[in-house]
Amino acid sequence: MHHRCVATLKGRNSYTSSLLLSGGFLFTGSSDREIRLWKHDSLRSMTEDDFENLITDDHNMVVAGKGAVKALVASEDKIIISAHQDHKIRVWKIDNLDNDRHKFTHVATLPTLSDRALKIFLPKNHVQVRRHKTCTWVHHVDTVSGLAISRDGSSLYSVSWDRTLKIWRTADFKCLESIAKAHDDAINTIITSIDDHIYTGSSDKKIKVWKQSSTSPGDNKKHYLVATLEKHKSGVNALALSRDGSTLYSGAGDRSILVWTKTAAGSGYMAAIGALRGHTKSILCLATVSDLVCSGSADNTVRIWRGAEKSYSCVAVLEGHKGPVKCITVAFDPTSSETTSTYLLYSASLDFDIKVWQIFLPPA
C-alpha cells in the first residue's frame, strides 16, 4: 500500500478537536471555539499562501461558545450540528455567498429556550447535578463529547462527560429523553448503525449498546440497554463501524483496537474476536472506509488496517505529526482508477496541524 502527504494545513494557536466530511466540504472544529469550512477538492493542491489567506479570512468560519468544539455531525443538506465544551449543542445552516465564500447561520442552541421554559416550573423535571445544585434534565452539565444522527435523520443523540445519553428530535430540537448514568464515568464517543443501534464508549472501560423500543407509542418510545461489552483494560476513546454495520471497532487507552462481531441471538449480542495491536500509546480516534480501518494515536501516528473477520494486518503507518493524533476522517477519492482504489485521509493533531494524505490501495 502506498501513501503520501499531499498537504499540511498549519495551525497557529489552537489544535483541531473535531473533523467532518459532508457535502464536498471538510468542517473543522478547534480548541478555541472556531468552526471552519474547507473545500474538499481544493485541499490536495493548497499551497502555504492559500492556507494563510483562508485562515485569516472571516468568511467560511464562525466562533461560538466557550472552549473546544468537541464533535461535528451533518443533520441534513446544509445543516451542521456542533458539540461544545461549554455544555451546549449548536445548530448551523450553511449558506452559499458565492463559489468561495459561505456563511454560518445560527439556527438553535440546545436545549432550546422553549424546551427549558416548559420544564423549569415542574419539580419532577429537575435533577440534582451537584450537592447544592439542580437543573432540568434537558441540560448537559459537562462537556458534550459526542454526537450522532439516526439513520432516518429524525433523531440526534448526544453524550457527555456528565455520563448521560440524550435523544433530541431534529424537527424542532426538543429533548425527548435523557438516560441518566448511562455509564459509570465520562462518555467519550457515540455512533449509530444502519440497523438503528446506538453504541457509546466510556472512561469506565465499557461499551454499551442501546436500542429504541418498538412497542411504546409516539414520542414515548424509550431507549433500552441491549448489551454491555467489557474487554478493554482502560477507557474507551473511539468507536467505528464497518460499512454493513456487522463489525464494531473500539479504541482505548490500553493501546488496543478490539474487533467485535454480532453473535447468535441470546448469546450476548456481540463478541470480541480479535485485537489490532501496533500503536505504542492510547488510541484516540477511529474511522472506516471500504474494508479499511484507520486509527489515530497518542504515539503521533495513523495506522491503516485491512482485513475481515479474524484476519487483519497493518498495511500502512502514516508518520509526520509531532503530537498525538486527535481526530481523523477518511473518504473515497474520485480520482481512483480501475486498477487502484484511492482514498483521502485527514488527520488532526495536538501539534496544531491538519495533514491530508492520499492512500493508494491495490485490489485485495
C-alpha positions in Angstrom: 0.0 0.0 0.0 1.4 3.4 -1.0 0.6 6.7 0.7 1.8 10.3 0.6 1.1 13.5 2.5 -0.3 15.9 -0.1 -0.9 18.9 2.1 -0.3 20.2 5.6 -2.7 22.9 7.0 -0.6 24.7 9.5 -2.4 25.6 12.7 -1.5 28.6 14.8 -2.7 28.9 18.4 -5.1 26.0 18.7 -5.5 22.4 17.7 -8.3 20.8 15.7 -10.6 18.9 18.1 -13.2 17.6 15.5 -13.4 16.8 11.8 -16.4 16.2 9.5 -16.6 15.5 5.8 -20.0 16.4 4.3 -21.4 17.7 1.0 -18.0 18.2 -0.6 -16.6 20.1 2.4 -14.3 19.5 5.3 -15.5 21.0 8.5 -13.1 21.6 11.3 -13.8 22.4 15.0 -10.9 23.8 17.0 -9.9 24.0 20.7 -10.5 27.8 20.6 -14.2 27.7 19.5 -13.8 28.1 15.8 -15.7 26.1 13.2 -14.3 26.3 9.7 -15.3 25.1 6.3 -12.8 23.9 3.6 -13.5 22.8 0.0 -12.7 19.1 0.0 -11.3 19.1 -3.6 -9.0 22.1 -3.1 -7.2 20.8 -0.1 -4.9 18.5 -2.1 -3.5 21.4 -4.1 -3.5 24.1 -1.4 -0.2 26.0 -1.0 1.0 27.6 2.2 0.0 31.0 0.8 -3.5 29.7 0.0 -3.8 28.4 3.6 -2.6 31.7 5.0 -5.3 33.6 3.1 -8.0 31.2 4.2 -7.0 31.2 7.9 -7.1 35.0 8.1 -10.4 35.3 6.1 -13.5 35.9 8.3 -15.7 34.0 5.8 -16.2 30.3 5.9 -15.8 30.3 9.7 -17.7 31.0 12.9 -16.7 31.4 16.6 -19.1 30.0 19.1 -19.4 29.1 22.8 -16.5 28.6 25.2 -13.8 26.0 24.9 -13.3 23.3 22.3 -15.7 22.2 19.6 -15.8 18.5 20.6 -17.8 17.0 17.7 -19.5 17.8 14.4 -22.3 16.0 12.5 -24.4 16.7 9.4 -28.1 16.5 10.0 -29.4 17.2 6.5 -28.4 19.2 3.5 -26.5 22.4 4.7 -27.3 21.7 8.4 -24.3 21.1 10.7 -24.6 20.4 14.4 -21.7 21.1 16.8 -21.0 19.8 20.4 -19.1 22.2 22.7 -17.1 22.1 25.9 -19.4 24.7 27.4 -22.1 22.0 27.7 -24.1 23.2 24.7 -25.1 21.9 21.3 -25.4 24.3 18.4 -27.2 24.0 15.1 -25.9 25.8 12.0 -27.2 26.4 8.4 -24.5 26.8 5.7 -25.5 29.3 3.1 -23.6 29.9 -0.2 -22.5 33.5 -0.7 -20.5 32.7 -3.8 -18.2 30.0 -5.0 -15.5 30.7 -2.5 -17.4 32.1 0.5 -20.0 30.5 2.8 -21.9 31.8 5.8 -22.7 30.0 9.0 -26.2 31.0 10.3 -27.1 30.1 13.8 -30.3 28.1 13.9 -30.6 26.9 17.5 -28.7 26.2 20.8 -29.8 23.1 22.7 -31.5 22.8 24.9 -33.8 25.5 23.3 -35.3 28.3 25.3 -38.8 26.9 24.8 -37.7 23.4 25.9 -36.1 24.9 29.1 -39.2 27.1 29.8 -41.6 24.2 29.6 -39.5 22.1 32.1 -38.4 24.7 34.6 -41.6 25.1 36.7 -42.3 21.4 37.4 -40.2 19.9 40.2 -40.2 16.5 38.6 -38.2 17.9 35.7 -35.3 18.9 37.9 -32.3 16.6 38.7 -29.5 17.1 41.2 -26.2 17.7 39.4 -24.1 18.7 42.4 -24.6 18.7 46.2 -26.4 22.0 46.2 -27.3 22.5 42.6 -30.2 21.2 40.4 -31.2 21.8 36.8 -33.7 20.4 34.3 -33.0 17.1 32.8 -32.7 18.5 29.3 -29.4 20.2 30.2 -26.0 18.6 29.8 -23.9 19.8 32.8 -20.5 18.9 31.5 -18.7 18.8 28.1 -20.7 17.4 25.3 -18.3 14.9 23.9 -20.1 13.2 21.0 -23.0 13.5 18.6 -24.7 11.0 16.2 -27.7 11.1 13.9 -30.2 8.3 13.4 -30.4 6.5 10.1 -33.6 8.3 9.1 -32.3 11.7 10.3 -35.2 12.2 12.8 -33.2 11.9 16.0 -30.0 13.4 17.3 -28.1 11.6 20.0 -25.6 13.4 22.4 -23.3 12.1 25.1 -21.4 14.0 27.7 -18.8 13.7 30.4 -21.8 14.1 32.7 -22.5 10.4 32.0 -25.8 11.0 30.2 -27.2 10.0 26.8 -29.8 12.4 25.4 -32.1 12.0 22.5 -33.4 15.1 20.6 -36.0 15.4 17.8 -34.4 17.1 14.8 -37.7 18.5 13.6 -37.8 21.0 16.4 -34.8 20.0 18.6 -36.9 19.1 21.6 -35.2 16.9 24.1 -37.3 13.7 24.2 -35.3 11.6 26.6 -32.3 11.6 28.9 -30.7 8.4 30.2 -29.1 9.4 33.5 -26.0 7.4 34.5 -25.8 5.7 31.1 -22.2 4.9 32.1 -20.3 4.9 35.4 -17.8 7.5 34.1 -17.5 10.2 31.4 -18.9 9.1 28.0 -16.3 9.9 25.3 -17.8 8.7 22.0 -21.1 7.6 20.3 -22.0 6.1 16.9 -25.2 4.8 15.3 -25.6 1.8 13.0 -27.7 1.2 9.9 -29.9 -1.1 12.0 -30.6 1.7 14.5 -28.5 0.5 17.3 -26.6 3.1 19.3 -23.1 2.5 20.7 -21.5 4.5 23.5 -17.9 4.3 24.8 -16.8 5.5 28.2 -13.9 6.1 30.5 -15.5 3.3 32.6 -13.9 0.8 30.1 -17.3 -0.2 28.8 -19.1 -0.1 25.5 -22.9 0.0 25.8 -25.4 -0.9 23.0 -28.8 0.8 23.0 -32.0 0.4 21.0 -35.3 2.2 20.8 -38.3 0.3 22.0 -40.8 -0.5 19.1 -43.7 -1.2 21.5 -44.2 2.3 23.1 -46.4 4.8 21.2 -45.2 8.1 19.7 -42.5 10.1 21.4 -42.7 7.7 24.4 -40.6 5.1 22.5 -37.8 5.0 25.2 -34.4 3.6 24.6 -33.2 0.5 26.5 -29.9 -1.2 27.1 -29.2 -4.1 24.7 -25.7 -5.2 25.8 -22.6 -4.1 27.7 -19.3 -5.0 26.1 -16.4 -5.4 28.5 -12.9 -6.3 27.3 -10.9 -3.1 27.4 -8.5 -2.5 30.3 -8.8 1.3 30.2 -11.2 4.0 29.0 -12.8 3.7 25.5 -12.0 6.8 23.4 -13.2 5.9 19.9 -15.7 3.7 18.1 -16.3 2.9 14.4 -18.5 0.5 12.4 -17.9 -1.4 9.2 -19.9 -0.4 6.2 -22.6 -3.0 6.7 -22.7 -2.4 10.5 -21.9 -6.0 11.4 -18.4 -5.3 12.8 -17.6 -2.8 15.6 -14.1 -1.4 16.3 -13.2 0.2 19.6 -10.1 2.0 20.6 -9.0 2.6 24.1 -6.2 3.9 26.4 -4.9 0.3 26.6 -3.3 0.8 23.1 -5.6 -1.8 21.5 -8.3 -1.7 18.9 -10.8 -4.5 19.6 -12.9 -6.1 16.8 -16.4 -7.1 17.7 -19.0 -9.1 15.7 -22.6 -9.9 16.3 -23.3 -13.3 17.8 -26.4 -15.5 17.8 -29.5 -14.2 19.4 -29.4 -14.5 23.2 -25.6 -15.1 23.5 -24.5 -11.6 24.4 -25.2 -9.6 21.2 -21.5 -9.0 20.3 -18.3 -10.8 21.0 -14.7 -9.6 20.7 -13.0 -11.8 18.0 -9.6 -10.1 17.8 -7.4 -7.1 18.6 -5.3 -4.8 16.3 -2.1 -4.1 18.1 0.8 -1.9 17.0 0.2 1.5 18.4 2.5 2.3 21.4 0.2 4.7 23.1 -3.6 5.3 23.6 -5.9 5.1 20.6 -7.7 8.5 20.3 -9.7 8.2 17.1 -11.0 5.7 14.5 -12.5 5.9 11.0 -13.6 3.3 8.4 -14.0 3.2 4.7 -14.5 0.2 2.4 -12.5 -2.6 4.1 -10.0 -0.3 5.8 -9.9 0.7 9.5 -7.9 3.8 10.2 -6.6 4.7 13.7 -5.0 7.7 15.3 -3.0 7.5 18.4 -1.2 9.4 21.1 2.0 7.9 19.6 1.7 10.6 16.9 0.9 8.1 14.1 -2.0 7.0 12.0 -2.2 3.3 11.2 -4.3 1.7 8.4 -5.6 -1.8 8.8 -7.1 -4.1 6.2 -8.9 -7.3 6.7 -12.1 -9.1 7.7 -13.4 -11.4 10.5 -10.3 -12.6 12.4 -7.6 -11.7 9.9 -6.3 -8.1 9.8 -2.9 -6.6 9.0 -1.5 -3.1 9.3 -0.9 -2.0 5.7 0.5 1.5 6.4 1.8 3.7 9.1 1.4 7.4 8.4 4.2 9.4 10.2 4.8 13.1 10.2 2.8 14.6 13.1 4.7 15.9 16.1 1.9 15.4 18.6 -0.9 13.0 19.4 -3.4 12.5 16.6 -6.7 13.7 18.0 -9.1 13.1 15.1 -9.3 11.6 11.7 -11.8 11.2 8.8 -11.4 9.4 5.5 -13.3 9.2 2.2 -13.0 7.6 -1.2 -11.1 9.7 -3.7 -13.0 10.1 -7.1 -9.6 10.2 -8.9 -9.3 6.4 -8.3 -8.5 4.2 -11.4 -9.7 0.8 -12.4 -6.6 -0.8 -11.0 -6.1 1.2 -7.8 -8.5 2.5 -5.2 -7.5 5.9 -3.9 -8.6 7.4 -0.6 -8.1 10.8 1.1 -7.5 10.8 4.9 -7.4 13.8 7.1 -5.6 13.7 10.4 -5.6 16.5 13.0 -3.0 16.5 15.8 -2.2 18.4 19.0 0.7 19.8 17.1 -1.9 22.2 15.6 -1.6 20.8 12.1 -4.1 19.0 9.8 -2.5 16.7 7.3 -4.1 15.5 4.1 -2.9 12.0 3.0 -3.6 10.2 -0.3 -3.7 6.5 0.0 -3.3 4.1 -3.0 -4.7 0.6 -2.4 -4.3 -2.2 -5.0 -7.1 -4.8 -5.2 -7.2 -7.3 -2.4 
